[in-house]
Amino acid sequence: MLGISASTGYPIPLEFRFPMLKKAGFDSIILGWDNSEMATRVDRVWLAKAFDLKIEHAHATYRDMNALWLPGTDGNRTALRLLREIADCAEFGIETLVLHLTNGSTPPPVSAEGLNRIEYLVRLAEDSGVKLAFENVRVTEHLNAVLSYFTSPHIGLCFDSGHAHYWTPDSDLLDRYTDRVFAVHLHDNLADGDTHLLPMDGSIDWQALMRKLAASGYAGSITLEADIHGSKAYEDAGLEAFLRKAHKRAETLEEILQNFRTK
């Protein structure tokens, strides 16, 4: 199964965007829970079903995440927002919610306060049958702390290839959490910015990455998180051409992955 982010960086309504994703050949999508879309969450889910696009996972709103680790009402509000987003996944039958744990390059340190708040998220996820996939971002300290502290089968990793390549190239996330990979965001860059290029337009070693993914327990779709604004060439070609190219790259990654799985 091949998937892509529902946003693609192109600001047209979902009722026009979704049929374009389907026409390009994609089977599934990442559906954002933030307020970047005009459609309500109910309508987003309905439109995905209307155009026969499986929701691979929802992506939680990622503003104000540093507050989660600090005392005070701001952190409580962030936790409450995330609880609601988990509940929405349960209501709409979405199996996995992807979450960031921090914002920026200098977040507050890991704290008991933050872990206590996350425990509420974990409890709700377990009770409602939703998996939480914490994404690698600029720093991995908080990710490692959470995945070490919470061993629930509902808690795992969303591996973002572009983030790992640019921000934490020496991280060993796919090796360390090989049996806890719940989601992937696959995109490329030249290690000079989080540019969300299509796979193979940057400098990631996709053979090596797919070998590790094949050895992991990941069973979901090949899900791209490339952005049309990642390259002027993409913008000049237009959305339809960008999506066709994206689908071909996803097919190539799937072929590489399956070759490793059958060896």
Steps between C-alpha positions, in 0.01 A plus 500: 500500500627848410416814695569871508437800722157646428638854503779477236555872564244596236217726626191368326193359679508133592203420277723589202829375646385152604387387153837614366679283758281206404548559127878502550468149644527550874307270731540676834570837660638677805213712628591810700301583812613864515307803373684533168197365311167679466310172529408373845649174622168329439502622141866407450427142602183489291682630191776242542240226506313653208810481283602156632819623669598305811611722787840349574526718806396838632762759592448683827523879524861577588495857628591578864656158558783636715238606755430132560830474689456810716286568807192715452168516325648529148630145526164381631326661203738329258435164664124560493513581129686177432251301706223638280693408186546143625128485575425622147714219356302249705170652389593490131664158508853628429750250636805722552571858605844648430627754754799730538646534848683833468535813289830646380861414572515599867193354673470477879662192651312177554300541821284297734224753431510421130509124550205525739297687238596250231384220731145633465538482123624144525211395722243644261675341202492160669138537607385615156713266288705775334874469439722800570801537268747758628697662218872573492554874464798731562613334822447138603547529879128528572408229249746256655379589848134440414559176311719371785256604774181372334521140382132466413429327167299813413813720506753504217701698245411701193824499304555813294781442249559867417520605865746223578717582198521874566476539877620172652704311239676292765179381664423128494123522534404223258750267667409600853123481456483239228191330643321825586478677164133596463526762224742650247539840337723449199661799331848614401739791533863591432583512873485879475138555603171326572388554141259205462626397158373192324703188576812478284513874436726545804791312655334234718628147439163341426640152456641507852187658647264253332719212617451614859128559450463152349671352807264684733149406601348779290199376304339824380506679168789673327391848605660810348510841667649692211396860432447667164680807636811295571628578150428769243498224238206339680313830513564570131376155400174538690316283749388223264853443371639517853255235619574271205871525572438445870304183427778362281754565775274329754473200265879486478534505880240225534689287248827550690327415827340183365831385349662521843207325665525204264875451542 
